Amino acid sequence: MEAAVATTTFGDRVAEAVERKRTQLVLGLDPVVDLLPVELAGEAVGAEGRANAVARFCRGLIDATAPACLGVKPQLAFFEALGSHGMRAFARDAGLLVIADAKRGDIGSTARAYAAAYVEPRADGQPVADAITVNAYLGRESVEPFLAACKRHGAGVFIVTKTSNTGGADVQDLKLSDGHVVWHQVALLAREWGSELTGERGLSSVGLVLGATYPREIGEARRLCPEQVLLLPGIGAQGASPADVARAFTSGPASALVSVSRAIDYAYRAAGGDWRAAASAEATRLREEIWSVSGW
């Protein structure tokens, strides 16, 4: 999953990819060794064997679903859990945008290291990913290195805003003195941080992560942040459906990306048959449904 060459802003690259492929679907990669297909599970012995089996699984999923997807979102925790061998599975060029689901966020010096690790060019001139998910709890200082990568290298940043899990409400839905809730303030900060990073297609390189499990909040976020690309996980295993994300697309067909992980990765467990064929069929179905509800 080598990142695409950053020749323009991330927002413009998203818009170009949606226009070219007519899809807003992003393949989420959540590889769990215990859930691998039988043909791969037998290889998953020892640290290197587990990493190799995961790499084959991810390559197979990417190849099978690439026609229906415009990007891939690896959840880094699953690769990091496999140790140094696991990070080797995080490398595949399929012409897709790569969004590293890292949810990083720390003080300035550490944030700079995270930005260098994932969204700044390496020795070969390529970054590991086109974009990265970031927590903004430490404020602008923790986000600034990623904003600099957006400006200098065409990277993208998705600020974790309103998450798909119910427990997120413990903090995200707390009321502020001005009547807003915490996640509203995060969205407004993201809008401010991305105001100078809007491309020719009208989309900012600073987007928001919003759970597809909260369709009303998706509509609120769209009104607050008309130029932000919304990254929407939660369809499938977490209970959301394509109809729940319709409000995200009022700013255009490329103004939201819908990430689906387990429902595609492990589609074969419900559908039976070849795991690659099952993933391809589920991705194709979701692509068509999401495009339809987007209204474009």
C-alpha positions as CSV (number, residue, x, y, z in Angstrom):
1,M,0.0,0.0,0.0
2,E,2.4,2.7,-1.1
3,A,0.9,6.1,-0.9
4,A,0.0,7.9,-4.1
5,V,2.3,10.6,-5.3
6,A,1.3,13.9,-3.8
7,T,1.1,16.3,-6.8
8,T,-1.7,18.4,-5.4
9,T,-3.8,18.8,-2.3
10,F,-5.3,15.8,-0.6
11,G,-8.8,17.2,-1.0
12,D,-8.3,17.5,-4.8
13,R,-6.9,14.0,-5.0
14,V,-10.0,12.6,-3.2
15,A,-12.2,14.6,-5.6
16,E,-10.3,13.3,-8.6
17,A,-10.5,9.7,-7.4
18,V,-14.2,9.8,-6.7
19,E,-14.9,11.3,-10.1
20,R,-12.7,8.8,-11.9
21,K,-13.9,5.6,-10.1
22,R,-17.4,6.7,-9.1
23,T,-17.1,5.3,-5.6
24,Q,-16.7,6.7,-2.0
25,L,-15.9,3.3,-0.5
26,V,-12.7,2.9,1.5
27,L,-11.5,-0.7,2.4
28,G,-10.7,-0.9,6.1
29,L,-8.1,-3.4,7.0
30,D,-8.5,-5.0,10.4
31,P,-6.5,-8.2,10.1
32,V,-7.1,-10.6,13.0
33,V,-5.0,-13.8,12.9
34,D,-7.7,-15.9,14.5
35,L,-10.1,-14.9,11.8
36,L,-7.9,-15.7,8.8
37,P,-9.2,-18.1,6.1
38,V,-8.2,-21.7,6.6
39,E,-5.7,-21.6,3.7
40,L,-3.8,-18.8,5.5
41,A,-4.3,-19.8,9.1
42,G,-2.1,-22.8,8.7
43,E,0.8,-20.5,7.7
44,A,0.3,-18.3,10.8
45,V,2.9,-20.0,13.0
46,G,5.5,-17.8,14.8
47,A,5.9,-14.1,14.6
48,E,7.1,-14.0,11.0
49,G,4.6,-16.6,9.8
50,R,1.7,-14.6,11.3
51,A,2.9,-11.5,9.6
52,N,3.3,-13.3,6.3
53,A,-0.2,-14.7,6.5
54,V,-1.6,-11.3,7.4
55,A,0.3,-9.7,4.5
56,R,-1.2,-12.3,2.0
57,F,-4.7,-11.7,3.5
58,C,-4.4,-7.9,3.0
59,R,-2.9,-8.2,-0.5
60,G,-5.8,-10.5,-1.5
61,L,-8.4,-8.2,-0.1
62,I,-6.9,-5.2,-1.8
63,D,-6.6,-6.9,-5.1
64,A,-10.2,-8.3,-4.9
65,T,-11.8,-5.0,-3.9
66,A,-9.7,-2.4,-5.7
67,P,-12.2,-1.9,-8.5
68,A,-14.9,-0.9,-6.0
69,C,-12.7,1.2,-3.7
70,L,-10.8,4.5,-4.0
71,G,-8.8,4.0,-0.9
72,V,-7.6,1.6,1.9
73,K,-7.6,2.4,5.6
74,P,-5.3,0.0,7.6
75,Q,-5.9,0.1,11.3
76,L,-2.3,0.3,12.5
77,A,-2.9,-1.4,15.8
78,F,-3.5,-4.8,14.1
79,F,-0.2,-4.5,12.3
80,E,1.7,-3.1,15.3
81,A,0.4,-6.1,17.3
82,L,2.5,-8.4,15.1
83,G,5.7,-6.5,15.9
84,S,8.3,-5.5,13.4
85,H,7.3,-8.3,11.0
86,G,3.8,-7.0,11.0
87,M,4.7,-3.6,9.7
88,R,6.1,-5.3,6.6
89,A,2.5,-6.2,5.8
90,F,1.8,-2.5,5.5
91,A,3.2,-2.1,2.0
92,R,1.2,-2.6,-1.2
93,D,0.7,-0.5,-4.3
94,A,-2.8,-0.9,-5.8
95,G,-3.3,2.7,-7.1
96,L,-5.5,3.5,-4.0
97,L,-5.3,6.3,-1.5
98,V,-3.9,5.2,1.8
99,I,-5.4,6.5,5.1
100,A,-3.3,5.3,8.1
101,D,-5.8,4.8,10.9
102,A,-3.3,5.7,13.6
103,K,-5.3,8.2,15.8
104,R,-2.0,9.8,16.9
105,G,-1.9,12.9,19.0
106,D,0.9,14.1,21.3
107,I,3.0,17.1,22.2
108,G,4.9,19.0,19.4
109,S,8.1,17.0,19.3
110,T,6.4,13.6,19.4
111,A,3.8,14.8,16.9
112,R,6.6,15.8,14.5
113,A,8.0,12.3,14.7
114,Y,4.6,10.8,14.0
115,A,4.1,13.0,11.0
116,A,7.6,12.1,9.7
117,A,6.8,8.4,10.2
118,Y,3.6,8.4,8.2
119,V,2.8,11.4,6.0
120,E,6.2,12.9,5.1
121,P,8.3,11.6,2.2
122,R,10.9,9.0,3.1
123,A,14.2,8.2,1.4
124,D,12.4,6.9,-1.7
125,G,10.4,10.1,-2.0
126,Q,7.1,8.5,-0.9
127,P,5.3,8.8,2.4
128,V,3.9,5.7,4.0
129,A,0.3,7.1,3.7
130,D,-1.6,9.8,1.9
131,A,-3.5,10.7,5.1
132,I,-3.6,9.9,8.8
133,T,-6.2,10.0,11.6
134,V,-5.3,12.3,14.5
135,N,-6.6,13.0,18.0
136,A,-6.7,16.7,18.8
137,Y,-7.1,16.5,22.6
138,L,-3.7,18.2,23.1
139,G,-4.7,21.1,20.9
140,R,-3.1,22.8,17.8
141,E,0.4,22.0,19.0
142,S,-0.3,18.3,18.5
143,V,-1.8,18.8,15.1
144,E,0.6,21.4,13.6
145,P,3.2,19.0,12.3
146,F,0.5,17.2,10.3
147,L,-0.9,20.5,9.0
148,A,2.7,21.3,7.9
149,A,2.8,18.0,6.0
150,C,-0.5,18.9,4.3
151,K,0.9,22.2,3.2
152,R,4.4,21.0,2.1
153,H,3.7,17.5,0.9
154,G,0.0,17.2,0.0
155,A,-0.9,15.0,2.9
156,G,-4.3,14.7,4.5
157,V,-5.4,14.7,8.1
158,F,-8.6,13.4,9.6
159,I,-9.4,14.8,13.1
160,V,-11.2,12.3,15.3
161,T,-14.5,14.2,16.1
162,K,-17.5,12.0,16.9
163,T,-16.7,8.4,17.1
164,S,-18.9,5.4,16.2
165,N,-18.7,3.8,19.7
166,T,-21.4,4.6,22.3
167,G,-18.8,5.3,25.0
168,G,-17.5,8.2,23.0
169,A,-20.4,10.3,24.4
170,D,-18.7,10.3,27.8
171,V,-16.5,13.2,26.6
172,Q,-17.6,14.1,23.1
173,D,-21.2,15.0,24.0
174,L,-20.4,17.1,27.1
175,K,-22.1,20.5,27.0
176,L,-20.0,23.7,26.8
177,S,-21.0,27.1,28.2
178,D,-21.8,28.4,24.7
179,G,-24.3,25.6,24.1
180,H,-22.1,23.6,21.8
181,V,-20.9,20.1,22.8
182,V,-17.3,19.1,22.8
183,W,-17.3,17.4,19.4
184,H,-18.8,20.5,17.9
185,Q,-15.8,22.5,19.2
186,V,-13.4,19.9,17.7
187,A,-15.2,20.2,14.3
188,L,-14.9,24.0,14.4
189,L,-11.2,23.8,15.2
190,A,-10.7,21.4,12.3
191,R,-12.5,23.8,10.1
192,E,-10.2,26.6,11.3
193,W,-7.1,24.6,10.9
194,G,-8.0,23.5,7.4
195,S,-9.2,26.9,6.1
196,E,-5.9,27.6,4.3
197,L,-5.6,24.0,3.0
198,T,-8.6,24.0,0.6
199,G,-7.9,22.8,-2.9
200,E,-9.3,23.8,-6.3
201,R,-12.2,21.4,-5.8
202,G,-13.4,23.2,-2.7
203,L,-12.4,20.4,-0.2
204,S,-10.0,20.9,2.6
205,S,-7.0,18.6,3.4
206,V,-8.2,18.6,7.0
207,G,-11.2,16.3,7.4
208,L,-13.2,14.8,10.2
209,V,-13.8,11.3,11.5
210,L,-17.5,10.7,12.3
211,G,-19.2,7.5,13.1
212,A,-21.8,6.4,10.6
213,T,-23.8,5.2,13.6
214,Y,-24.8,8.8,14.2
215,P,-26.7,10.1,11.1
216,R,-28.1,13.2,12.8
217,E,-24.7,14.2,14.0
218,I,-23.3,13.7,10.5
219,G,-25.8,16.3,9.3
220,E,-24.8,18.7,12.0
221,A,-21.1,18.2,11.1
222,R,-21.8,18.9,7.5
223,R,-23.5,22.2,8.3
224,L,-20.7,23.2,10.6
225,C,-17.9,22.2,8.2
226,P,-19.0,22.4,4.5
227,E,-15.4,22.1,3.1
228,Q,-14.3,19.1,5.2
229,V,-14.1,15.6,3.9
230,L,-15.9,13.3,6.3
231,L,-14.4,9.9,7.0
232,L,-17.3,7.7,8.1
233,P,-16.6,4.3,9.7
234,G,-19.3,2.1,11.3
235,I,-21.2,0.4,8.5
236,G,-21.6,-3.3,8.9
237,A,-20.3,-4.8,12.2
238,Q,-21.1,-1.6,14.2
239,G,-24.7,-1.5,12.9
240,A,-24.9,1.4,10.5
241,S,-26.1,1.2,6.9
242,P,-25.4,3.2,3.8
243,A,-28.7,5.1,4.3
244,D,-27.3,6.5,7.5
245,V,-24.5,8.5,5.7
246,A,-26.7,10.3,3.1
247,R,-26.5,13.7,4.8
248,A,-22.7,13.7,4.5
249,F,-22.8,14.3,0.8
250,T,-24.6,17.6,0.5
251,S,-21.2,19.3,-0.2
252,G,-20.6,17.0,-3.2
253,P,-20.0,13.4,-4.1
254,A,-16.4,13.5,-2.8
255,S,-17.2,15.3,0.4
256,A,-17.4,12.0,2.4
257,L,-15.6,8.7,2.4
258,V,-17.2,5.6,3.8
259,S,-14.8,3.2,5.5
260,V,-15.9,-0.5,5.9
261,S,-13.7,-3.0,7.5
262,R,-15.0,-6.2,9.1
263,A,-18.1,-6.5,6.8
264,I,-15.7,-6.7,3.8
265,D,-12.7,-8.3,5.4
266,Y,-14.6,-11.3,6.8
267,A,-17.5,-11.4,4.4
268,Y,-16.6,-15.0,3.6
269,R,-17.6,-16.1,7.1
270,A,-21.2,-15.2,6.4
271,A,-21.3,-15.8,2.6
272,G,-19.1,-18.9,2.4
273,G,-17.0,-19.7,-0.6
274,D,-13.7,-18.1,-1.6
275,W,-12.8,-15.2,0.8
276,R,-11.6,-13.0,-2.0
277,A,-14.8,-13.4,-4.0
278,A,-16.9,-12.7,-1.0
279,A,-15.0,-9.5,-0.2
280,S,-15.3,-8.4,-3.8
281,A,-19.0,-9.0,-3.9
282,E,-19.6,-7.2,-0.6
283,A,-17.5,-4.2,-1.7
284,T,-19.3,-4.0,-5.0
285,R,-22.7,-4.0,-3.2
286,L,-21.6,-1.3,-0.8
287,R,-20.1,0.8,-3.5
288,E,-23.4,0.8,-5.4
289,E,-25.5,1.5,-2.3
290,I,-23.3,4.3,-1.1
291,W,-23.1,6.0,-4.5
292,S,-26.9,5.8,-4.7
293,V,-27.6,7.4,-1.3
294,S,-25.0,10.1,-2.1
295,G,-27.4,11.4,-4.7
296,W,-24.9,12.2,-7.4
